[in-house]
Amino acid sequence: MGKKVIIAGGGTGGHIFPAIAIGQALQRLDKDIELLFVGAKGKMEMEKIPQAGFPIVGLDIVGFNRSSLWKNILLPLKLVRSLFQAGSVLKKFKPDVVVGVGGFASFPMLKEAQRRGIPTLIQEQNSFAGKSNQLLGKDARVICVAYEGMDQFFPAAKIIQTGNPVRPQISESTLTREDGVGYFELDSAKQTVLVFGGSLGARSINEAIYEGLPQLLDHRLQLIWQTGKGNAAQARKDLVQQKGVWAEEFITKMEMAYAAADIVVARAGAMTIGELCVAGKPVIFVPFPHAAEDHQTVNAMSLVKKDAGVLVPDAVVSSALLPRLLSLADNQELQHQLSRNISALAIKDADRRIAREIIKLINK
């Protein structure tokens, strides 16, 4: 009889890319495992998962809207509907294990699986577990985490520290700095700063970089700048004649960007941190201040406490980012220290570690 696994979750790249990495690792370890992904209708996983070659079904589920509370009025009805849909998926697919990677679809699928006695595994990416995963953790069989101290959220006996899965293009990259700098048509004699705030960009970071651009260029720095969708057109228009700046709304070859970078300015999502640990780059974190439970600040602080990163709060980014960046650019010793310390935290085989735990549950 074939082995079957459901991987549920999504909503953002931070949940989708780990889900894909886990699915690919499972298939490498056991080609006979049949996979089904479950996401939220209308979210990006409904496009990205099929592009990776996996089947997916969607649930009618949305997340809690913190900025406009009245929009949550239909949330209880959608949750009940999604639980019924999850039950239907389980009845039809008959999985041996259900895996939750976070995101809207994760909760109803795992909750319904647990109600039916199907083994569940949680892949908690952040250093501060969300409320949904805390609730699910009580009945999950295994909880794979990336950070220490997660026993404050989950039963210690269930926790396994696996790290967060990183895209193989990055974790297995053999690219040199020259490869990366050449790809972006930049100057190998200048230090390169990689700036990105996720797929949608980060307005506060973008504004600080834009305002400080003349000083950065005078300092013999050059930029690889992922502006995000909302800022790309204006940035390209303003910078079209500007040497030493590559600016686009999205970096498709992130492995090239990491290879080229000497310093990184970024948000502090779990996937970003996992990639930066593997890439081993000195980084200035500007955590997204409106993340649930302010988990991006908690993520960043877990590295800052180990001298593996620098933190600039979003509230002061307009005044503090540029001086901090210029200071770091002038301090090669600090760059090397940050690089060594963040590299020591890298786990390159997290996808395989998690896949092995899933297979253990199948075989129990």
FENGIVEN-V88613 format. One record per backbone hydrogen bond with DSSP energy under -1.0 kcal/mol. NH is the residue of the N-H (numbers start at 1). CO is the residue of the C=O. If there is no record, write none. Layout:
nh co
NH CO
NH CO
This chain:
nh co
5 34
6 97
7 36
8 99
9 38
10 102
15 12
16 12
17 13
19 15
20 16
21 17
22 18
23 19
24 20
25 21
26 22
27 23
28 24
29 25
30 26
33 30
34 3
36 5
37 55
38 7
39 57
41 59
43 40
46 43
47 44
48 44
49 45
51 47
52 48
53 50
54 49
57 37
59 39
61 59
71 68
72 69
73 70
75 72
78 74
79 75
80 76
81 77
82 78
83 79
84 80
85 81
86 82
87 83
88 84
89 85
90 86
91 87
92 88
93 89
94 90
96 4
97 4
98 119
99 6
100 121
101 8
106 103
109 105
110 106
111 107
112 108
113 109
114 110
115 111
116 112
117 114
118 113
121 98
122 142
123 100
124 144
134 130
135 131
136 132
137 133
139 136
141 120
142 120
143 158
144 122
145 160
152 149
153 150
154 150
158 155
159 156
160 143
162 145
163 145
170 167
171 167
172 168
173 170
180 176
181 177
182 178
183 179
184 180
185 182
186 181
190 187
193 222
194 263
195 224
196 265
201 198
206 202
207 203
208 204
209 205
210 206
211 207
212 208
216 212
217 213
218 214
219 215
220 217
221 216
222 191
223 244
224 193
225 246
226 195
227 248
232 228
235 231
236 232
237 233
238 234
239 235
242 239
246 223
248 225
257 253
258 254
259 255
260 256
261 257
262 192
263 192
264 282
265 194
266 284
273 269
274 270
275 271
276 272
277 273
278 274
279 275
280 276
281 276
284 264
285 310
286 266
291 288
294 291
295 292
298 294
299 295
300 296
301 297
302 298
303 300
304 300
305 301
306 303
307 304
308 303
310 283
312 285
316 313
317 314
320 316
321 317
324 320
325 321
326 322
327 323
328 324
329 325
330 326
331 328
335 331
336 332
337 333
338 334
339 335
340 336
341 337
342 338
343 339
344 340
345 342
346 343
353 349
354 350
355 351
356 352
357 353
358 354
359 355
360 356
361 357
362 358
363 359
